[in-house]
């Protein structure tokens, strides 16, 4: 599990395809501290297992499933990636609960620099837009963000300069795709309601208690 608070920007030193899988080597510093082979590190929001290490890099083997549903297959040498080590029991949950299991891709529609923040607008597939609500949580390239507004399949987020400048969002442009993970709590609620095993929790209950 992760929090969506990016610890460091890493640099792709090598990305090589081998059959249906790929090997990625990331140059970094901070996330290597206390990390050992077998640990999990989120790369652009995608949970990956460390398979080897050097004093300045770590490697991960990317499965065909991950290549098919994330942007990792598009990475090239020299690109910047957001990195976060797995959550520990002593960590502060500064963002929200992030699993590192990407649900799909979102397309950047617009990046607008405002006076005190950046406004980014994204388009998501219809099957994911139902999980995104105004003021709710969403993970973009591993970054925990709050939804500012949503209209049909498009939603926007307001990002402070610190987050924009200390993640790889600053390297993206309109038309690029990002990894998106919706709030896992929304999916559990949907599953609970769909099975009828809801303990008295239904749509009316959620509306009455301010969830909608």
Secondary structure, 3 states (H helix, E strand, C coil): CECCCCCEEEEEEEEEEECCEEEEEEECCHHHCCCCCCCEEEECCEEEEEEEECCCEEEEEECHHHHHHCCHHHCCCCCEEEEEECCCCCCCCCCCCECCCCCEEEEEEEEEECCCEEEEEEEECHHHHCCCCCCCEEEECCEEEEEEEEECCEEEEEEEHHHHHCCHHHHCCCCCEEEEEECHHHHHHHHHHHHCCCCCCCHHHHHHCCCC
